Each structure stands twice: as C-alpha cells, then as structure tokens.
Amino acid sequence: MTSDPAATGPDDEPADSADEFADIAELGYEQARDELASIVAQLETGAATLEESMRLWERGEALAAHCQQWLDGAQQKIDAMTQEPDDA
C-alpha cells in the first residue's frame, strides 16, 4: 500500500477533514465569515509553512462552503416570503 502525502495530517496521522472541521457546523454566519477573513489575511502574509498553509486553505474552503449554505438558506427564505400566492 502506497502512502499519499496529501492524505496525512500532522505527525503523519490520516487527515479526516470532516472530523477536523466538525466545529464549523456550529458557527453562525458572522463567526464563519470573520474566521475566513482571518485565514485569508494569514495566507496573504506568506509567513506560514507549506503544511500550515494547506491546513488553513482547507479550513478556509470549509468555512466558505458553510457561509454559502447560510446565504443560500437566507435567499430561499426571502424568495419564499416575497413570492406571490398562486391563483389556484
């Protein structure tokens, strides 16, 4: 069995993004957005190691997806409230 370096986490433990980022599901939109902005700022400095940059990038992707879910849900609610009733 060959080892995939991209599939390992710190200390060469297998990385499981679902478990690693499970806390994101508990975040509100603003909390997730603020953390995402912080991650972007950290990545823009270029000071992080490659491994840390990869971890930050992956968390940022998960945060962005979580924010998009919040926005999509809000849009659906707005659409439902502003829809004209059917003339049935």
C-alpha positions as CSV (number, residue, x, y, z in Angstrom):
1,M,0.0,0.0,0.0
2,T,1.5,3.4,-1.0
3,S,1.2,6.4,1.2
4,D,-0.4,9.5,-0.2
5,P,1.4,12.5,1.5
6,A,-1.7,14.7,0.8
7,A,-3.9,12.4,2.8
8,T,-1.9,12.7,6.0
9,G,-2.2,15.3,8.7
10,P,0.2,16.4,11.5
11,D,2.5,13.7,12.8
12,D,1.6,11.6,9.6
13,E,-1.8,10.7,11.0
14,P,-4.5,10.3,8.4
15,A,-6.4,13.6,8.0
16,D,-10.1,13.4,8.2
17,S,-11.4,16.9,7.1
18,A,-15.0,16.0,8.2
19,D,-13.9,15.4,11.8
20,E,-11.2,18.1,11.8
21,F,-13.7,20.8,10.8
22,A,-16.8,19.5,12.5
23,D,-16.8,22.6,14.7
24,I,-17.6,24.8,11.6
25,A,-21.2,23.4,11.6
26,E,-21.8,25.1,14.9
27,L,-20.7,28.6,13.7
28,G,-23.1,31.4,12.8
29,Y,-22.6,33.2,9.5
30,E,-20.7,36.1,11.0
31,Q,-18.4,33.9,13.0
32,A,-17.5,31.8,10.0
33,R,-17.1,34.9,7.8
34,D,-14.8,36.5,10.3
35,E,-12.6,33.4,10.7
36,L,-12.4,33.1,6.9
37,A,-11.3,36.7,6.7
38,S,-8.6,36.0,9.3
39,I,-7.4,32.9,7.4
40,V,-7.2,34.9,4.2
41,A,-5.1,37.6,5.9
42,Q,-2.8,34.9,7.4
43,L,-2.3,33.3,3.9
44,E,-1.7,36.6,2.3
45,T,1.3,37.3,4.6
46,G,3.0,34.2,3.2
47,A,4.6,33.6,6.7
48,A,3.0,30.2,7.3
49,T,4.8,26.9,6.4
50,L,3.5,24.9,3.5
51,E,1.8,22.4,5.9
52,E,0.2,25.2,7.8
53,S,-0.9,27.0,4.6
54,M,-2.5,23.8,3.4
55,R,-4.4,23.3,6.7
56,L,-5.5,27.0,6.6
57,W,-6.6,26.7,3.0
58,E,-8.6,23.6,3.7
59,R,-10.3,25.2,6.7
60,G,-11.0,28.3,4.6
61,E,-12.7,26.2,2.0
62,A,-14.9,24.5,4.6
63,L,-15.7,28.0,6.1
64,A,-16.6,29.4,2.7
65,A,-18.9,26.5,2.0
66,H,-20.6,27.0,5.4
67,C,-21.1,30.7,4.6
68,Q,-22.5,29.8,1.2
69,Q,-25.0,27.5,2.9
70,W,-26.1,30.3,5.2
71,L,-26.5,32.7,2.3
72,D,-28.4,30.1,0.2
73,G,-30.8,29.5,3.1
74,A,-31.4,33.2,3.6
75,Q,-32.1,33.6,-0.1
76,Q,-34.6,30.7,-0.1
77,K,-36.4,32.3,2.9
78,I,-36.5,35.7,1.1
79,D,-37.8,34.1,-2.1
80,A,-40.5,32.2,-0.1
81,M,-41.6,35.4,1.7
82,T,-41.7,37.5,-1.5
83,Q,-43.4,35.0,-3.8
84,E,-46.9,36.0,-4.8
85,P,-49.6,33.4,-3.9
86,D,-50.8,31.2,-6.7
87,D,-54.2,31.9,-8.1
88,A,-55.4,28.3,-7.6
